[in-house]
Structure formats: structure tokens, C-alpha cells
Amino acid sequence: MSAKEDKPETRLISEGRMSAEHFGAVNTPVYRASTILYPDLAAIKANSQPYTYGRRGTPSTRSFEDAISSLEGAAKTVSVTSGIQAIGLAILSVCSAGDHLLMVDSTYEPTRILCDRTLKRFGIETSYYPPGDNIAAHLKPNTKAVFCESPGSLTFEVQDVPAIVKAAHAHGASVLMDNTWATPLFFQPLKHGVDLSIQAATKYIGGHADVMLGYVSANETHAARLHQAHGDLGLYASGDDCFLGLRGLRTLAVRLARHQETGLALARWLKGRPEVARILHPGLEGDPGHALWKRDFSGACGLFGVILRPVPEAAVAAFVDGLQHFGIGYSWGGFESLIVPAHIRRTASPFAAEGPVLRIHAGLEDAGDLIADLEKGLKRLKEKS
Ligand SMILES: Cc1ncc(COP(=O)(O)O)c(C=O)c1O
């Protein structure tokens, strides 16, 4: 257990440990359980057992959720099987039929699809606001929640979260935030007034590209309704996946420091290249979101965008397909470097890109090796241009 004054780096190591209950084992073992036995009928009647049924939690889920609550400063954390499930759960725990949800236009694309398709079917109406806007102008009488993601997916605009919280709360609306980019190590949404903090733990918390996991952390006012929706919907995360999430958590600080350093090194190098029109990375001096990022965040992860100068598709393919150290694949936050084309879809605010947009994840490889790989790739791009 951490003391009140302990830093997040210490909490990552010391929270969620249950060694005394597990013969001194440092890590809580994996619990695979459905049935949990009671000693007698009196125990059922008293309903005071810490564990009652697999879906309602085991020491594996409790270890993970306790550690996360400590990091997030949360009253309650619930784990689920993916980031998108965490997003759906957070929205369903505050919005009902007839409510309006105000969503940032730079949101993760599957979040948009969830809102425009399934949530719409259940009578929750979503509209989108440009990421830089004062949200007050976009609130409606029936706005029940404002959903932000900062920096935004693919375009990396930083939002003024405290200003959003102020306007939303003045209106009586809850604030939900997808904080996957920063992780609770570099930004703590609840400490900035957000009500529900959402994380795709699939990314940096898992950290090894081998687990699908998500969670939602709530402040005091939202804890009961989050707990209820999680239980009503029958959501849970497996003991194996919580074990992997917790294992990733222990090394999050050292991994993120390296992802940050390499991400910035690649972004700075790419910025100086004639083939590149613009870099989308709030940690870079001169980025439109840099001042806000500096004010609110304590670091940057390894994910950023690159806008190339206009070139034919074949030139982009020659660049990307021949890279040795960058896998072509969705997701990010693992130990490995990745690159994918970014297809940006906006409905409230057009995003003007000078040329093709790529998203890069800087992994834990040597930064010099990655730069050498990119340099050879840009040579191929030039030859095909
Ligand atoms: C910002 C963001 N939020 C949420 C998710 C969804 O996470 P998951 O794939 O675990 O559902 C992703 C996945 O790419 C993401 O990039």
C-alpha cells in the first residue's frame, strides 16, 4: 500500500499487492473462477464475503482495480474486456434514452461508430464539437454528458479539459474522458474534474501487444452508477487479463519514459525532413497544443502523426512497406514500433492535411536504428515520387 504522499511511480509498484493473502507471493496469482463457495447458509445471509461469484470480482480483478484506483485517484474502478467496451460502459452509466451526448470531433473512430449506430438505436443522440471550441455553445438542454479525448485520435489536438469540465458541470452534465494516450501516469482526468476516466489498457498498461483490456474509473459522485451499470451488463475482465494488466503496470513508468524520448527524437528528426509537411505531436515546441499540454500533462507517450507533402500512393507504399523496424498494424502502446496510414473522418470541423497522413508508434528499439530505417524509407519515397 502506498502512503498519501507517494508519487505515481511508487504507486505503480506498491499498489494492488496482496502478498499476505497469497503465501508471500509478490504477484497476485491468476484466479480463474466462476463458482465461489460459502461456508454455510449464515454466510450467504450475511452477504459479507469479499468474493461471491466470478463475474463480480476475484482477487485478480481486485488487485488490478485497486492499483488503478490509486493511480487515478478514483472512488471506484471497474475492469472490462477492451477499451471500446469501457467507452460504451461509461456512456451507458450516465446517458439514457432521450439524452444528448456531446462528443469531440477528433474521437477514436469506433467511439463515433458506437454513438452513431448502436447508441442512436437506444435513443441517445450524439453531436460533435470541434476539439478547440468552447463547448458551452454546443450544449443542449438535454445534454447529459460531454465526452473528450485529449490529444484526439489521429490528429492529436489537445483539449482544455478544465474549461470543458467547468462548462459541462455548470450545465449539470457529466464529463467522460478517453485518456489512453497519456495513461494515468501523464494525466489524471479525475484530478482535473472529469467524472469518468476511461482507458484502453490494451495499449500502454498491457504494454506488450498481448492483451485486450479496458477500465473505467469514477469519482465519488459517479461510483455507484458505474458499479451498477457494470454489474447489470454482466461485464468483467478475466483473471488472466487482469494479471497481464497488472504486470504491465509495474513497468509503465520506465517504458513510457523511453517511448516519450524516442517518440520526440523521431518527431524532431522527421520535422526537419523536406518530405514532411507537418508533425502532429503536442510535446513538440511549436505544436498548436503544446502550451495546453505543458500546462496539464506531465509527459507524452510514443504515438504521434506525420503529414507528408503530397506524393503518389505508390511512394507512400514504398516508404512504409520496406521499413524493417516498424510493423504495419493498428493498436499501439506495445514494446514495438508501428506505422499506419491515418484516415481522418470529421463531421464538425474539417481537418486539412497537406498530403498523406501517417501515425507512428515509437517502440522501445534504439532510436538511431529507427531513424536510419525511416531515412532509407524516405529515400524510397523520393525515388517513387
Ligand atoms: C484512443 C483509443 N481509445 C480506445 C481504443 C479502444 O481500445 P480497444 O482496442 O482495447 O477496444 C483505442 C484502440 O485503438 C484507442 O486508440
Ligand as a Chemical Component Dictionary entry (heavy atoms), coordinates in Angstrom:
data_LIG
# 
_chem_comp.id                   LIG 
_chem_comp.type                 NON-POLYMER 
_chem_comp.pdbx_formal_charge   0 
_chem_comp.three_letter_code    LIG 
# 
loop_
_chem_comp_atom.comp_id 
_chem_comp_atom.atom_id 
_chem_comp_atom.alt_atom_id 
_chem_comp_atom.type_symbol 
_chem_comp_atom.charge 
_chem_comp_atom.model_Cartn_x 
_chem_comp_atom.model_Cartn_y 
_chem_comp_atom.model_Cartn_z 
_chem_comp_atom.pdbx_ordinal 
LIG C1 C1 C 0 -7.715  6.298  -28.146 1  
LIG C2 C2 C 0 -8.254  4.916  -28.120 2  
LIG N1 N1 N 0 -9.276  4.648  -27.308 3  
LIG C3 C3 C 0 -9.819  3.417  -27.244 4  
LIG C4 C4 C 0 -9.334  2.384  -28.015 5  
LIG C5 C5 C 0 -10.031 1.060  -27.957 6  
LIG O1 O1 O 0 -9.311  0.109  -27.279 7  
LIG P1 P1 P 0 -9.573  -1.449 -27.517 8  
LIG O2 O2 O 0 -8.951  -1.783 -28.830 9  
LIG O3 O3 O 0 -8.953  -2.106 -26.339 10 
LIG O4 O4 O 0 -11.055 -1.642 -27.583 11 
LIG C6 C6 C 0 -8.259  2.611  -28.868 12 
LIG C7 C7 C 0 -7.718  1.500  -29.696 13 
LIG O5 O5 O 0 -7.004  1.706  -30.646 14 
LIG C8 C8 C 0 -7.715  3.911  -28.933 15 
LIG O6 O6 O 0 -6.708  4.208  -29.775 16 
# 
loop_
_chem_comp_bond.comp_id 
_chem_comp_bond.atom_id_1 
_chem_comp_bond.atom_id_2 
_chem_comp_bond.value_order 
_chem_comp_bond.pdbx_ordinal 
LIG C1 C2 SING 1  
LIG C2 N1 SING 2  
LIG C2 C8 DOUB 3  
LIG N1 C3 DOUB 4  
LIG C3 C4 SING 5  
LIG C4 C5 SING 6  
LIG C4 C6 DOUB 7  
LIG C5 O1 SING 8  
LIG O1 P1 SING 9  
LIG P1 O2 DOUB 10 
LIG P1 O3 SING 11 
LIG P1 O4 SING 12 
LIG C6 C7 SING 13 
LIG C6 C8 SING 14 
LIG C7 O5 DOUB 15 
LIG C8 O6 SING 16 
# 
